[in-house]
Each structure stands twice: as C-alpha cells, then as structure tokens.
Amino acid sequence: MRRFIILLETEVDFVDGDSVSDKLVENVEQDLMTEIKKATEGFSHRAIRGLLINKLQGAQIKGSVSL
C-alpha cells in the first residue's frame, strides 16, 4: 500500500478580524477538518480501491510560515 502526505495550510479571514472568540476559531477549525475528511473519503478514482485517513489534525498558526 502506498502512502501520501498532503499538507494543507488554510488562511481564514474572519469578518470581525482578530477580535473573534477562541471558541469560534475552534468551531471553524473543526468544521473545516470535517469537510476535508468528507471530501477525502468521497474522493473517487478508477485506480483507487479505498482511502483511509491516518491522521487529521488542526492547529492555529501564530506568525508567518514558509514551506
């Protein structure tokens, strides 16, 4: 079985800017992870029998990031 790592960095610009609550940020993070998981599990390709998500986690990035 072959395994892939796909890194995804998402930047969210909230309507209220940085003044949003930590709880709202956590909820948005969880909702995004749920949608990413559903999209991955629903991915279809004629050469793929099945997909398994081994790890899905989220974290808020403080400061700038370069990949």
N, C-alpha and C positions, 0 to 999 in steps of 0.2 A: 504494500500500500504506500502510495506517495503522499507526502505531507507538504503543505504550503503555509507560509506565514504571510499574511496580508496586513500591513499596518495602515490604519486609517486615522488621520487627525482631523477632527471637525471643530471648526470655529463657529460659535453661536453668538450672534449679536442680538441681545435682548432689547425689547422695546424700551424698557426702563434703564438701559445701560447697566452699569455695575452696581446699581442700587437694588437689584433683585435679591430676594432672600436665598439663603443657602438651601432651604428646603425646596424651593422652586428649581434651583440648579440641579439638585439631586434627582428631582422628578423628571426633568428634561433629559438628564443623562440616562436614567433607567428607561425612559420611553424610546430614546434613540437606540439603546442596546437591544431592546425588544424588537424594534423594527429591523435592525441589522440581522438579528438572529432569524427572524421570519423570512427575510429576503434570501439569506444564505440557505436556509432549509428548503426554500421553494425554488432554488436555482436548478435549472434543468439543462442537460446537455446529453446528446446521444451517446457520448463516450463515458458518462459517469453513471455508475450504478447507485451510489448513495453518497451523502456527505455527513460528516459528524463534526460538530463544533467542539473542539477540545478545550478551548478557553476563551472566554469573552469577559473583559473587564473594562471598567471606565475609571478615569481619574481626571480631575481638573488640573490643567497645566498652568502653572504660575510662571510668568515671564515668557521670554521668547524661546523658541525651539528651532533647531536646524537639524534636518535629517540628511 
